[in-house]
Amino acid sequence: MMGFGLPDDNLHAPNEKFHLKNFELGIISLIRFYGGGGKLSRPHPAPGATTEGFVLAGGQSTRMGVDKALVHLRGRPLVEHALEILRGAGLAASIAGARSTLSAFAAVVEDVEAGKGPLGGICAALASTSAQRAVFVPVDLPLLPSSLVAYLVRHAEITGRAVTLASVAGLPRHFLRSSTERLYPGSRPNSAPGA
């Protein structure tokens, strides 16, 4: 992610700090970098009931010190922004891997195995759905255009590929992905935390 870190932020150090305004500016920069800051102009049909969306919100928030999903941006928690992105793309939306009580916002799929990071949330979500495809959006990308999500889902429908990633200049960007049920059977997180 692009951001505006200051020299005294001590990023990734025990005494790390990061101002929310700089976090917001980093997100805005990311959106402008990937999509020009506006909605993609290609019209998109609703993906339908064969695709379900999941917000990955199971992080430990060790660097932030508070649950990132509940951090407010423009007067609303990040989890609300992420759910709105998925719903704006025409998807049913749930929350995967949540550590805090987020059921007031949407249905929550709890991790099957704790401590497996985002992969644990992805595996739990895949095990919980009967949809042909699943889309995963991290909770900390509140300005991601819904039209980009819908575009990637449509691309996955057309190509039939098991995994669809956004790319810039031919390089994959895995902030957002769509995967098919071919990946679901027996998928279990085998990696150690942080691997």
Summary of the structure (lengths in Angstrom):
residues: 195
radius of gyration: 16.5
end to end distance: 18.8
largest distance: 47.9
contacts: 579
relative contact order: 0.17
helix: 32%
strand: 20%
